[in-house]
Amino acid sequence: FIESSKDLLTTRFGKEKFEELRKPWEDMNQLYAPVREGDEYTMYRNKNGRLSLYLNGELRGSLANTEFSCAYLQMWLSPEGGISTSLPLKLL
């Protein structure tokens, strides 16, 4: 998962941009925890660009980096090459 996100961010934004986003990307990866069947992650981006990650409704942490939060969510949700082409449709 972590390597896939690195590859997608690098492919989508280029190596130079990924290097600019590396620190918040590493910080985000530290927020993830092992999951069991039935666990659910939720990601929320507020109007100020703070990206928060929840596991089963409990806050795991937040990052206050607008540029990273935009790039990270594009990686997940973009209909043009995001991780899941059906996820944006499920959210509508």
Contacts in CASP RR format, 6 or more apart in sequence:
PFRMAT RR
TARGET T0000
AUTHOR 0000-0000-0000
METHOD contacts of the structure
MODEL  1
FIESSKDLLTTRFGKEKFEELRKPWEDMNQLYAPVREGDEYTMYRNKNGR
LSLYLNGELRGSLANTEFSCAYLQMWLSPEGGISTSLPLKLL
1 32 0 8 1.000
2 29 0 8 1.000
4 83 0 8 1.000
5 25 0 8 1.000
5 29 0 8 1.000
5 72 0 8 1.000
5 75 0 8 1.000
5 83 0 8 1.000
6 18 0 8 1.000
6 25 0 8 1.000
8 75 0 8 1.000
8 81 0 8 1.000
8 82 0 8 1.000
8 83 0 8 1.000
9 17 0 8 1.000
9 18 0 8 1.000
9 21 0 8 1.000
9 25 0 8 1.000
9 71 0 8 1.000
9 72 0 8 1.000
9 75 0 8 1.000
10 18 0 8 1.000
12 71 0 8 1.000
12 74 0 8 1.000
12 75 0 8 1.000
12 78 0 8 1.000
12 81 0 8 1.000
12 82 0 8 1.000
13 21 0 8 1.000
13 71 0 8 1.000
17 71 0 8 1.000
18 25 0 8 1.000
20 67 0 8 1.000
21 67 0 8 1.000
21 68 0 8 1.000
21 71 0 8 1.000
24 63 0 8 1.000
24 65 0 8 1.000
24 68 0 8 1.000
25 68 0 8 1.000
25 72 0 8 1.000
27 63 0 8 1.000
28 51 0 8 1.000
28 53 0 8 1.000
28 63 0 8 1.000
28 68 0 8 1.000
28 72 0 8 1.000
31 53 0 8 1.000
31 60 0 8 1.000
31 61 0 8 1.000
32 41 0 8 1.000
32 53 0 8 1.000
32 60 0 8 1.000
33 55 0 8 1.000
33 60 0 8 1.000
35 41 0 8 1.000
35 55 0 8 1.000
39 55 0 8 1.000
39 56 0 8 1.000
40 55 0 8 1.000
40 56 0 8 1.000
40 57 0 8 1.000
41 53 0 8 1.000
41 54 0 8 1.000
41 55 0 8 1.000
42 53 0 8 1.000
42 54 0 8 1.000
42 55 0 8 1.000
42 57 0 8 1.000
43 51 0 8 1.000
43 52 0 8 1.000
43 53 0 8 1.000
43 54 0 8 1.000
43 73 0 8 1.000
43 76 0 8 1.000
44 51 0 8 1.000
44 52 0 8 1.000
44 54 0 8 1.000
45 51 0 8 1.000
45 52 0 8 1.000
45 69 0 8 1.000
45 73 0 8 1.000
46 52 0 8 1.000
48 64 0 8 1.000
48 66 0 8 1.000
49 64 0 8 1.000
49 65 0 8 1.000
49 66 0 8 1.000
49 69 0 8 1.000
49 70 0 8 1.000
50 62 0 8 1.000
50 63 0 8 1.000
50 64 0 8 1.000
50 69 0 8 1.000
51 62 0 8 1.000
51 63 0 8 1.000
51 65 0 8 1.000
51 68 0 8 1.000
51 69 0 8 1.000
51 72 0 8 1.000
51 73 0 8 1.000
52 59 0 8 1.000
52 61 0 8 1.000
52 62 0 8 1.000
53 59 0 8 1.000
53 60 0 8 1.000
53 61 0 8 1.000
53 62 0 8 1.000
54 60 0 8 1.000
63 69 0 8 1.000
74 82 0 8 1.000
75 82 0 8 1.000
75 83 0 8 1.000
76 82 0 8 1.000
76 83 0 8 1.000
76 84 0 8 1.000
76 87 0 8 1.000
77 84 0 8 1.000
77 87 0 8 1.000
77 88 0 8 1.000
77 91 0 8 1.000
78 88 0 8 1.000
79 85 0 8 1.000
79 88 0 8 1.000
END
